[in-house]
Amino acid sequence: MLALAWVLTAPAARAELNLKWDAPPGCPRGTDVLNRIRALAGSSLEKTENLSAEGRITSAKGRFHLTLLVRDGRDVRKRVIASDSCADLAGAAAISLALLLGIDVSAAAPDAAGPKDSASANGQTTPGTRDEDRSVSPGARSEEPGERNPSSAPNSASGWNFLLRGPLLVADLGPLPNPSVGTGLGIGARYESWRVLLAGYVYRGQTVDAESGEFGAGADLDRMSGQLTLCRGWRSAHFEIAPCLGLALEHLTAQGFGQGVSPESERALWLAPSAGAVGHWYPLKSLAFFAGITGYLELARPRLVIEGLGEVRQLAPGAAGAVIGVEWIL
């Protein structure tokens, strides 16, 4: 009798939806989405005991993409929602999950999903809502897998883009005795807000006279460099700023000249780690103009020496450079 009384008076266990949620800082939390689902579903949520759901928000090119998965054994249902505002995705996620779970939300309070959200059950649209925009809040659009807007083609499903940079114009102060200007090309790849770039530069040659001024001696210098760079960008609308770390491989050819000097060439090769920042402006989704500044630490300081006359010059221990160019996003 005591056991029967305990069973009859014990509160019924409350079914909880198993939701795994992954979102960047500033976006809705999993608890917010669950609260909205409870407000929409009410007692219907008890039917989801054997179901699990997953939600993940990623950012690419200033837009937020929410991927929702509902698993029922081997059956997996999926929906992708894109929005300009991460905050809008809480209500859109709640409505979409409810529909994917098969919960009837047609009788939910008009403001249960939030002040900006609107949805109806069984795929029907509410007044003033187009078919392509159902189950989403203003500024967010639900995308079925494989049905993305052609205008957003550069945002592949995996978030990868191939980059081509060119033409590039560069100007350096150091490590050569005089300022250097040159041109270059670059290639790379981008994953969401990360970039890996490889660029090569050819600089205009310069002449350095011996400090002693004897016999009109000096050296002709030709410089080339290759740079590997890793950048992390933060974007707002059409603008992006990205701090970068890199490693440059410097190549220098020197040829002596002057009275009694044999015009022989010598080469030097050394590394130079770098740090800097790059700013981008996107007039188109597939095109960006950029400008950047970089500082270099030269790990070697070659000395220019003419046999019989002594040292002409020693290269600087550091350098600072600026680059401008065009980035093509493929």
C-alpha positions in Angstrom: 0.0 0.0 0.0 2.8 2.4 0.8 4.5 1.7 -2.5 1.2 2.2 -4.4 0.7 5.5 -2.6 4.2 6.7 -3.5 3.7 5.8 -7.2 0.3 7.6 -7.3 1.6 10.7 -5.5 5.1 11.0 -7.1 5.3 13.8 -9.8 5.5 12.6 -13.3 9.0 12.6 -14.9 9.3 15.5 -17.3 10.5 14.5 -20.8 13.5 16.4 -21.9 14.7 16.8 -25.4 18.3 15.8 -25.8 19.8 18.8 -27.6 23.5 19.2 -28.4 24.3 22.9 -29.2 27.4 24.5 -30.5 27.5 28.2 -31.2 30.1 31.0 -31.1 30.1 33.7 -28.3 27.3 36.2 -28.7 24.9 33.7 -30.3 21.9 32.1 -28.6 22.6 29.3 -26.0 21.1 25.9 -26.1 19.1 26.6 -23.0 17.4 29.6 -24.8 16.4 27.3 -27.7 15.1 24.7 -25.4 13.0 27.3 -23.5 11.5 28.5 -26.8 10.7 24.9 -27.8 8.9 24.3 -24.5 6.9 27.4 -25.0 5.9 26.3 -28.6 5.4 22.6 -27.9 3.9 22.5 -24.4 2.9 18.9 -23.5 3.7 17.7 -27.0 7.4 17.7 -26.0 6.8 14.5 -24.0 6.6 12.6 -27.3 10.3 13.4 -28.1 11.7 11.2 -25.4 13.5 8.8 -27.9 14.7 11.6 -30.2 17.9 13.6 -30.2 18.7 16.9 -31.9 21.9 18.8 -32.8 22.4 22.4 -33.7 25.6 24.2 -34.8 26.1 27.8 -35.8 29.1 28.9 -38.0 30.0 32.3 -39.4 31.2 33.0 -42.9 31.5 36.2 -44.8 29.5 38.2 -42.3 26.5 35.7 -42.3 25.6 33.0 -39.8 24.6 29.5 -40.8 22.7 27.2 -38.5 22.7 23.4 -39.2 20.0 21.4 -37.4 19.9 17.6 -37.3 17.2 15.4 -35.7 18.1 11.8 -35.2 15.5 9.0 -34.7 17.5 5.7 -34.8 19.0 5.6 -38.3 16.6 8.3 -39.6 18.3 11.7 -39.8 16.4 14.9 -40.7 18.4 18.1 -41.6 17.7 21.8 -42.1 20.1 24.7 -42.8 19.2 28.3 -41.9 21.2 31.4 -42.9 20.8 34.8 -41.3 22.5 38.2 -41.1 22.0 38.2 -37.3 23.0 35.4 -35.0 20.4 36.6 -32.4 17.6 35.9 -34.8 18.5 32.2 -35.0 17.2 31.3 -31.6 13.5 31.6 -32.6 14.2 30.1 -36.1 16.0 27.1 -34.4 13.1 26.5 -32.0 10.5 26.6 -34.8 12.5 24.4 -37.2 13.3 21.9 -34.5 9.7 21.6 -33.5 8.7 21.0 -37.1 11.5 18.5 -37.6 10.4 16.7 -34.4 6.8 16.5 -35.7 5.4 18.8 -33.0 2.2 20.7 -33.8 3.0 24.3 -33.1 -0.1 25.8 -34.8 -1.8 26.5 -31.5 1.2 28.1 -29.8 1.0 31.7 -28.6 1.8 34.2 -31.3 4.8 35.5 -29.3 6.1 32.2 -28.0 8.9 32.1 -30.5 10.0 35.7 -29.7 9.0 39.1 -31.0 10.6 38.6 -34.4 9.7 35.0 -35.1 6.7 33.6 -37.1 5.9 30.0 -38.1 3.1 27.6 -38.6 2.8 23.8 -38.5 2.8 21.3 -41.3 4.7 23.6 -43.7 1.8 26.2 -44.0 2.8 29.8 -44.1 1.5 32.6 -41.9 -0.2 35.7 -43.5 2.4 37.9 -45.2 5.1 35.2 -45.3 6.4 33.8 -48.6 6.8 30.0 -49.1 10.6 30.3 -49.3 10.7 32.1 -46.0 8.5 29.9 -43.8 9.8 28.9 -40.3 12.3 31.6 -40.1 12.6 35.0 -38.5 13.2 38.3 -40.5 16.7 38.3 -41.9 17.0 34.5 -41.8 16.2 32.1 -44.6 15.8 28.3 -44.3 17.8 26.4 -46.9 17.2 22.7 -47.7 20.5 20.8 -48.4 21.6 21.4 -51.9 19.3 24.4 -52.5 21.5 27.4 -51.7 21.1 30.7 -53.3 23.4 31.0 -56.4 24.6 34.4 -55.3 26.2 32.8 -52.2 28.1 30.2 -54.2 31.5 31.3 -52.8 30.3 30.0 -49.4 30.7 26.3 -50.1 29.1 23.8 -47.7 32.5 23.0 -46.2 33.4 26.7 -45.9 36.5 26.4 -48.1 37.4 28.9 -50.9 40.4 29.1 -53.2 42.2 32.5 -53.4 44.1 34.1 -56.1 46.0 37.4 -55.4 47.3 39.6 -58.1 48.5 42.0 -59.2 50.4 42.9 -56.0 52.4 46.1 -55.3 54.9 46.0 -52.5 57.2 48.6 -50.9 59.8 47.7 -48.2 62.1 49.8 -46.0 65.0 47.4 -45.4 66.7 45.1 -45.3 68.5 46.6 -48.3 70.3 49.9 -47.8 67.7 51.8 -50.0 63.9 51.4 -50.0 62.7 48.6 -52.3 59.6 48.4 -54.6 58.3 45.4 -56.4 55.4 43.4 -57.8 54.1 39.9 -57.0 51.4 37.2 -57.2 49.9 35.0 -54.6 47.7 31.9 -54.1 46.0 30.6 -51.0 42.9 29.0 -49.4 40.3 30.3 -46.9 38.3 28.4 -44.4 35.6 30.6 -42.8 37.6 33.4 -41.3 41.1 31.8 -41.6 43.5 32.3 -44.6 46.7 30.6 -45.6 48.6 32.4 -48.3 51.7 31.9 -50.4 53.1 34.9 -52.3 56.2 35.7 -54.3 57.7 39.1 -54.9 60.4 40.4 -57.3 61.9 43.8 -56.4 63.5 46.4 -58.5 67.3 46.2 -58.5 69.3 48.8 -56.8 73.0 50.0 -56.7 75.1 50.5 -53.6 78.3 52.4 -53.7 81.2 51.6 -51.5 81.4 54.0 -48.5 85.0 54.8 -49.1 84.2 56.0 -52.7 87.5 54.6 -54.0 87.8 53.5 -57.6 84.0 54.0 -58.1 83.4 50.6 -56.6 80.1 49.2 -55.4 77.5 46.4 -55.9 74.4 45.8 -57.9 71.7 44.1 -55.8 68.7 42.0 -57.0 66.2 40.7 -54.4 63.4 38.2 -54.5 61.3 36.8 -51.7 58.6 34.2 -51.0 56.2 34.5 -48.1 53.9 32.0 -46.3 51.3 33.8 -44.2 48.5 32.7 -41.8 45.7 35.3 -41.1 42.6 35.3 -39.0 39.9 37.8 -40.1 37.0 39.7 -38.4 34.4 41.0 -40.8 31.6 43.5 -40.6 29.5 44.1 -43.7 31.9 44.8 -46.6 35.0 45.3 -44.5 37.4 42.9 -42.8 40.5 43.3 -40.7 43.0 40.4 -40.2 46.1 40.1 -38.1 48.7 37.8 -39.7 51.8 35.8 -38.9 54.2 34.7 -41.5 57.6 33.5 -42.6 59.6 35.0 -45.5 62.4 33.4 -47.5 64.8 36.1 -48.8 67.1 35.7 -51.8 69.7 38.3 -52.7 72.2 38.4 -55.6 75.1 40.9 -55.4 77.5 41.7 -58.3 80.5 44.0 -57.8 81.6 46.7 -60.1 84.3 49.4 -60.2 87.9 49.9 -61.4 89.8 46.7 -61.1 86.8 44.8 -59.7 85.9 41.5 -61.3 82.1 41.4 -61.9 81.4 38.2 -60.1 78.1 37.4 -58.5 77.4 36.0 -55.0 74.1 34.8 -53.5 72.6 34.7 -50.1 69.5 33.0 -48.7 67.9 33.5 -45.3 64.6 33.4 -43.3 62.7 36.3 -41.9 59.6 35.8 -39.6 57.0 38.5 -39.8 53.8 39.9 -38.2 51.3 42.4 -39.5 47.7 43.2 -40.4 45.6 43.3 -43.6 42.4 45.2 -44.3 39.9 44.1 -47.0 37.1 45.8 -48.7 34.5 43.6 -50.6 32.7 45.3 -53.4 31.6 41.8 -54.6 31.4 38.4 -53.0 34.1 37.1 -55.3 36.4 40.2 -55.3 38.2 42.1 -52.6 40.7 45.0 -52.5 43.2 44.8 -49.7 46.1 46.7 -48.1 48.5 45.5 -45.4 51.6 46.4 -43.4 54.2 43.9 -42.1 57.3 43.9 -39.9 60.2 41.5 -40.5 62.9 40.2 -38.3 65.9 39.2 -40.5 67.6 36.0 -39.2 70.7 36.8 -41.1 72.6 40.0 -42.0 74.7 39.4 -45.2 77.7 41.7 -45.6 78.6 43.1 -49.0 82.4 42.9 -49.4 84.6 43.6 -52.4 87.8 41.7 -52.2 90.7 44.1 -51.8 88.5 47.1 -50.9 86.7 45.7 -47.9 83.1 46.0 -46.8 80.6 47.9 -48.9 77.6 47.6 -46.7 75.8 45.3 -44.2 72.1 44.6 -44.5 69.7 45.8 -41.8 68.5 43.5 -39.0 64.8 44.2 -39.7 62.4 45.6 -42.3 58.9 47.1 -42.6 56.8 46.7 -45.7 53.4 47.6 -47.2 51.4 45.8 -49.8 48.2 46.6 -51.8 46.5 44.3 -54.3 43.4 42.5 -55.5 42.1 39.2 -54.1 39.9 36.9 -56.3 37.7 34.5 -54.3 37.0 31.3 -56.3 
